Each structure stands twice: as structure tokens, then as C-alpha cells.
Amino acid sequence: MNNRQARLFAIWGTGLSTLLFLGMTLDTHRQIPELTNSENITPQVTHGMDVWHKYNCINCHTLFGEGAYYAPDLTKITQHRGEPYLQAYMRDPSKFYDEQTHRRLMPKQDLSEEEITDLIAFLDWVSKVDNQGWPPRPILVTGSFIPGTAAVAGVDAAGTPAAPEGTTPVDPGDDIRALGEHVFRTATPACIACHSTAPGANMAGPTLAGIATRAAETIASPDYKGQATDVEGYIRESITQPSAHLVPGDMYSAGGVSFMPPGYGDGLSTEQIDQLTAFLATLK
């Protein structure tokens, strides 16, 4: 290639690259309204964003992977936690975590009720933005340091239960329970994001260690308000109708509504609920 050819190559290459860049930029701007659901940016959402900045939430939390990594990413937080939970948590985080046990350092910000409501509206809008898979890895609300969150049994790509490394294979008779544990870890949102299976390890939700024993005691109690008549029925009711029976005085409900997301009855198939129930019924 002589000098003239090299010069022409550079000119044409630069021109084509510029046109490609401009075309992609214009296409991105064309898609922004649809990707961001901009028509849903209400005055409440805008004020919620102002609250986010006012209290410097980004100093600890991330949105779309941007911000500090001291605390959890909140891009999808409203899909992981319902509004009743978020409202109660923002009013007083210290009621949900013990600093010495969980190392949670969320300060009490003394937000007004309006600020809390609007901040949740902003975070809900954020959760519905099409971020096209970014950040590239999921950031769980609770970390793996919590006891009872390590995998016990897995399910391979074909859906067959598989024992974790260093253990014996799962007995065929335990398939439904192994599949139920898989649901426990992979449902949306994952049960393991709020619940541990280790005794005393309460997180956003109570530990499920001993849930079968507690279920039997609850059903037998005259204070029980639900419709279940056996342990499996109580567990299934707790999954699909979390507000059917609320434990008096606990911190996992407010105003007669459980903090547990109510959508599992619609989001999980009947078979998945049966599998999850079978797994939880083994936690005695």
C-alpha cells in the first residue's frame, strides 16, 4: 500500500466509523423513551429521585451498577421487596437487623412519610427500566455470609437433582425435595434472598429452620386465622397467601399485611409450589 492508498484508507475508515457511531447514537436516543418507560416519570417519581440525592443514598448503594458498593445494589429492590416492607424498613432499619450479628450499618434517616412513598415510587420506576442485563451479574440483597445460604443440593440443566461436590448422590425418592430446594434458590425473587435455613439466622424474613414444627404448633393454636389443616397445607398457604395468618407481634408484617411478596401463587406453577412445600416440610 502506497502513501496515497494509505491516506484514502484512513479517510474512508474514519468516515465510515463516524457514520456508524452517529447511527448507533441516534438509534440509542430513539429507544430511550421505550427502554426507560419515560411516560411513567411522574412528579412523585421525580421527587423520589430528589430524595435519593438529598440523602446521598448513592454513597452506599448502586443503581444499574453505578455508585458505591458498600451496600446492596437497589436496581431491582422493589421486585425483591414489597412496598410494606420497604416502608417499614426506611422508617427504622434497626428493627430489621442487628448490627453486631449482621453488620448492617444502614442509618436511620428520619425520612418523612411523603419522602418514603416517593422514594419507593422512584425505585419502582428504576426497577422497570430495561437495563438490558446490566450490571452483568446479579447482586443479591443478602450476602452468602449468612448461615444456611450455602447450596445443599442442586439441579442440573436437564432438571435432574444432583448432589453437590463431596456428597453422595440424591436418593431418587428425594427428587421432589431436591427440586423444591432448587425452587427455593431460583424463584423470582429467590426465597433465599430473605430466608435462611439455619436456626436463629433471621434476615429480611424469619429463618425457616424448624418451619414444619412451628407450622404444626400454629395450626393447633386457637389464634390461628388461616384455613390449613396440616403442615403441608400451612406451608403452601404461607407461600401463596402470606397474609392469611400473621404472627402477632412479629416484625415481618404491618397494617395486617405480610412483608412477603404475594405473587408466588401466580409466578410459580402448581408443581413448583408442591416441590417447594415438600422441601420446606423437611425443615423440622
Secondary structure, DSSP 8 states (H G I E B T S, - for coil): --HHHHHHHHHHHHHHHHHHHHHHHHHHHHHHHHHHTGGG--HHHHHHHHHHHHTTGGGT-EETTEE-SSS-B-TTHHHHS-HHHHHHHHH-GGGT--HHHH----------HHHHHHHHHHHHHHHTS--TT-SSS---SS-TTSTT-S-S-EE-TTS-EE--TTS----GGGHHHHHHHHHHHHSSS-GGGT--SSTT---SS---TTHHHHHHHHHHSTT--S---SHHHHHHHHHH-TTSS--TT-SSEETTEESS-TTHHHHS-HHHHHHHHHHHTT--
